[in-house]
Each structure stands twice: as C-alpha cells, then as structure tokens.
Amino acid sequence: MHMLDAKKIVVASHNAGKLKEIAELIAPFGFEAKSAADYGLPEPEENGTTFEENAYTKAFAAAKATGLPALSDDSGLCVDALDGAPGVYTADWATREDGKRDFSRAMQKVEDILQEKNALDPSQRTGRFVAVLCLAFPDGHAEYFRGEAQGTLIWPPRGSDGFGYDPVFLPEGETRTFGEMPSSEKHGWVPGQAQALSHRAKAFQKFAQARLVAE
C-alpha cells in the first residue's frame, strides 16, 4: 500500500469553501495540509464526465507537481427532477460571463426549472449532494472515497453559513438547511464518534477509516 508517512498532504483545490472544510476534517489527524494555491499551482481543466474523473485530474496534477500525496474533492448537487443535473456541472451553473461564480444565480436557476416542471411538493424536489475524494500519489496511484447526503430542495434559501447551494438543501431528517448549520454541525462527525452528516464528511470518514485511523 502507498503510505502517508510524511504527514504532509496537498489539498488539490482552489475553492475556499472546500479548503476550509477539508482542513477542519483533516486537522485532528496531525497532517500538514497545504492547498494547491499555496504551492502556486494552476487549476487544471476539469473536463471529466464523472466526479471520479474530475477528482483524479485535480489530485494527480497536484501530486505530480509537488511530489507529495494529494487529496482532492469533486462534488455537486444532483436533483432528481432535473435528471441528476447539475451534477458534475454544479460549479458551471454558477459561472458568470466574467468567469466568477454566483451561487445565488445558480440556486435561482435550479428553482426556476423546478417551477417550470411544477415540482412544488417536497416529494418532487428530492436530490443529493455527492462528494468524491481522490487520494493520488506522484506515480499515478489513486484511491476514491464517495459520500452522498440525501435531502430536499427548499425555497427560498435559508442561512448564510456554508457555501454553494447549501442554503437550499435540507438534509434528510433535519429541520435546518446546510446553510443554517455551522461547519462542525454540517460535518456531523469527528473521529470515533457519530456518523457523518454531509456528503464531504461521509466521504472523508471513509477516507479516514481506510487511511488514517482504525475505528
């Protein structure tokens, strides 16, 4: 097995929200986790058709450039009434003409399509957040860890915590959106304790159980 002996890992992302959450999740394990931006690495083009492909593109590019193992996340919102869209194009739906991302506009786009489909009842507005973590090494070896959080799309958006589509996502069994939860509660998991809540924390829990701790 490829080892993580050095306690150094590159977080292959330029997304501030993802970086914050991954840093919080990996901190208890004593890793020095620097981002791709810390190493001055450019964002590679993501043209895969699956979360796994895009996650590998980012992780391997960072691992090859730095000579260190790299951990990347590719994630998205999959809405059942939209045939799984936006899916791997979740960030693209938020991208404006100037290249910047506006998730308020993206959430409105999802809602507009749901309204067009007359999807007004919660049973018609189901979906899930999906996160795939890829651990890649400089020689190209890769391992994948997938997490999914089931829920319902609500409107109007609620909460200013989190990022992306969090304010319109009501996780199954909860009364508050991800946007109304502090990140620690959104994760819902710390090593050795309860089952993770968010898609990213579920994926990270699998990663931790396989690679960091024996729970």
C-alpha positions as CSV (number, residue, x, y, z in Angstrom):
1,M,0.0,0.0,0.0
2,H,1.2,3.5,-0.7
3,M,1.8,5.1,2.6
4,L,1.1,8.5,4.1
5,D,4.2,8.5,6.4
6,A,5.3,12.1,6.0
7,K,2.2,13.6,7.4
8,K,2.2,16.1,4.5
9,I,-0.6,16.2,2.0
10,V,-1.7,18.7,-0.7
11,V,-5.3,19.7,-0.8
12,A,-5.8,19.9,-4.5
13,S,-8.5,22.7,-4.6
14,H,-8.7,26.4,-5.1
15,N,-12.2,26.5,-3.7
16,A,-12.1,28.4,-0.4
17,G,-15.2,26.7,1.0
18,K,-13.9,23.2,0.2
19,L,-10.4,24.0,1.5
20,K,-11.9,25.2,4.9
21,E,-14.0,22.1,5.3
22,I,-11.2,19.7,4.3
23,A,-8.8,21.5,6.6
24,E,-11.2,21.1,9.5
25,L,-11.8,17.4,8.8
26,I,-8.1,16.5,8.5
27,A,-6.8,18.7,11.4
28,P,-7.4,16.1,14.1
29,F,-5.0,13.7,12.4
30,G,-2.0,15.9,12.6
31,F,-1.4,16.5,8.9
32,E,0.3,19.5,7.4
33,A,-2.3,20.2,4.7
34,K,-1.4,23.0,2.2
35,S,-3.5,23.8,-0.7
36,A,-2.6,23.7,-4.4
37,A,-2.7,27.5,-4.3
38,D,-0.1,27.6,-1.5
39,Y,2.2,25.8,-3.9
40,G,1.4,28.2,-6.7
41,L,-0.3,25.5,-8.8
42,P,-2.8,26.5,-11.5
43,E,-6.2,25.0,-11.6
44,P,-6.3,22.1,-14.1
45,E,-9.1,21.9,-16.7
46,E,-11.8,19.7,-15.4
47,N,-13.4,18.0,-18.5
48,G,-14.4,14.7,-17.0
49,T,-18.0,13.3,-17.1
50,T,-17.9,11.8,-13.6
51,F,-17.0,13.1,-10.2
52,E,-14.2,10.5,-10.1
53,E,-12.6,11.7,-13.3
54,N,-12.5,15.3,-12.2
55,A,-11.3,14.4,-8.7
56,Y,-8.4,12.4,-10.2
57,T,-7.5,15.2,-12.6
58,K,-7.0,17.7,-9.7
59,A,-5.3,15.3,-7.3
60,F,-2.8,13.8,-9.7
61,A,-1.8,17.2,-11.1
62,A,-1.0,18.4,-7.6
63,A,0.7,15.2,-6.6
64,K,2.9,15.1,-9.8
65,A,3.8,18.8,-9.4
66,T,4.7,18.6,-5.7
67,G,6.0,15.0,-5.2
68,L,3.6,14.7,-2.3
69,P,0.3,12.7,-2.0
70,A,-2.7,14.9,-2.8
71,L,-6.3,14.8,-1.8
72,S,-8.9,16.4,-4.0
73,D,-12.7,16.7,-3.8
74,D,-15.1,16.8,-6.7
75,S,-18.7,17.3,-5.6
76,G,-22.0,18.5,-6.8
77,L,-25.8,18.7,-6.4
78,C,-27.9,16.1,-8.2
79,V,-31.6,16.9,-8.4
80,D,-33.9,14.0,-9.2
81,A,-36.5,16.1,-11.1
82,L,-33.7,17.5,-13.2
83,D,-32.4,14.0,-14.2
84,G,-29.4,14.4,-11.9
85,A,-28.4,17.9,-13.0
86,P,-26.5,20.0,-12.4
87,G,-24.3,17.1,-11.2
88,V,-20.7,17.4,-12.4
89,Y,-21.6,20.8,-13.8
90,T,-22.7,22.2,-10.5
91,A,-20.0,24.9,-10.4
92,D,-20.6,25.7,-14.1
93,W,-24.2,26.6,-13.4
94,A,-22.8,29.3,-11.1
95,T,-20.2,30.7,-13.5
96,R,-20.9,34.1,-14.9
97,E,-19.8,35.6,-18.2
98,D,-16.8,37.2,-16.4
99,G,-15.7,33.8,-15.1
100,K,-16.7,34.5,-11.5
101,R,-19.1,32.3,-9.7
102,D,-22.5,33.4,-8.4
103,F,-24.3,30.7,-6.5
104,S,-27.3,32.9,-5.8
105,R,-27.9,32.8,-9.6
106,A,-27.3,29.1,-9.7
107,M,-29.8,28.4,-6.9
108,Q,-32.3,30.5,-8.7
109,K,-31.7,28.6,-11.9
110,V,-32.4,25.3,-10.2
111,E,-35.6,26.7,-8.6
112,D,-36.8,28.2,-12.0
113,I,-36.5,24.8,-13.6
114,L,-38.3,23.1,-10.7
115,Q,-41.1,25.7,-11.0
116,E,-41.3,25.1,-14.8
117,K,-41.7,21.4,-14.1
118,N,-44.4,22.2,-11.5
119,A,-42.3,20.5,-8.8
120,L,-43.8,22.1,-5.8
121,D,-44.3,19.3,-3.3
122,P,-41.2,18.2,-1.3
123,S,-41.6,14.7,-2.7
124,Q,-40.9,16.2,-6.2
125,R,-37.9,18.1,-5.0
126,T,-35.6,15.4,-3.8
127,G,-31.9,15.2,-4.5
128,R,-28.5,14.6,-3.1
129,F,-25.1,16.2,-2.6
130,V,-22.3,13.9,-3.8
131,A,-18.7,14.2,-2.9
132,V,-15.8,12.1,-4.2
133,L,-12.4,12.3,-2.6
134,C,-9.5,11.2,-4.6
135,L,-6.2,10.4,-2.9
136,A,-3.5,10.4,-5.6
137,F,0.3,9.8,-5.5
138,P,3.0,11.1,-7.8
139,D,3.2,7.7,-9.6
140,G,-0.4,7.9,-10.6
141,H,-1.8,5.5,-8.0
142,A,-5.3,6.7,-6.8
143,E,-7.9,5.7,-4.3
144,Y,-11.5,7.0,-4.2
145,F,-14.0,7.7,-1.4
146,R,-17.6,8.6,-2.1
147,G,-20.1,10.2,0.1
148,E,-23.8,11.2,-0.5
149,A,-26.2,13.3,1.5
150,Q,-29.9,12.8,0.7
151,G,-32.3,15.7,1.0
152,T,-34.9,18.1,-0.4
153,L,-34.5,21.4,-2.3
154,I,-36.3,24.2,-0.5
155,W,-37.2,27.8,-1.5
156,P,-36.4,30.5,-0.6
157,P,-32.8,29.9,0.5
158,R,-32.2,29.8,4.2
159,G,-28.9,30.5,6.1
160,S,-25.6,32.2,5.4
161,D,-23.3,29.5,6.6
162,G,-21.7,27.0,4.3
163,F,-21.2,27.8,0.6
164,G,-22.5,26.9,-2.8
165,Y,-26.0,25.5,-2.8
166,D,-26.1,24.9,1.0
167,P,-28.9,27.4,1.7
168,V,-31.5,25.5,-0.5
169,F,-30.5,22.0,0.7
170,L,-32.5,20.5,3.6
171,P,-30.8,17.2,4.6
172,E,-32.9,14.2,5.3
173,G,-34.2,14.1,8.8
174,E,-33.2,17.7,9.6
175,T,-35.2,20.9,10.1
176,R,-32.4,23.3,9.0
177,T,-30.6,23.6,5.7
178,F,-26.8,23.2,5.4
179,G,-26.7,26.9,5.1
180,E,-28.1,27.3,8.6
181,M,-25.6,25.0,10.2
182,P,-22.0,25.8,11.4
183,S,-19.5,23.7,9.6
184,S,-18.8,21.4,12.5
185,E,-22.5,20.5,12.7
186,K,-22.8,20.2,9.0
187,H,-19.9,17.6,9.1
188,G,-21.7,15.8,11.9
189,W,-18.7,13.7,12.6
190,V,-15.4,13.7,14.5
191,P,-13.1,10.7,14.7
192,G,-14.5,7.8,16.7
193,Q,-17.9,9.4,17.1
194,A,-21.2,9.8,15.2
195,Q,-22.0,9.0,11.6
196,A,-21.1,11.9,9.3
197,L,-23.9,14.1,8.0
198,S,-22.6,16.0,5.0
199,H,-21.6,14.4,1.7
200,R,-18.0,15.6,2.2
201,A,-17.8,14.4,5.7
202,K,-19.2,11.0,4.7
203,A,-16.5,10.7,2.1
204,F,-13.8,11.9,4.5
205,Q,-15.0,9.4,7.1
206,K,-14.4,6.6,4.6
207,F,-11.0,8.0,3.8
208,A,-10.1,8.3,7.5
209,Q,-11.2,4.8,8.3
210,A,-9.2,3.4,5.4
211,R,-6.1,5.6,5.6
212,L,-5.8,7.5,8.9
213,V,-7.4,5.6,11.8
214,A,-8.7,2.2,12.8
215,E,-12.1,2.9,14.3
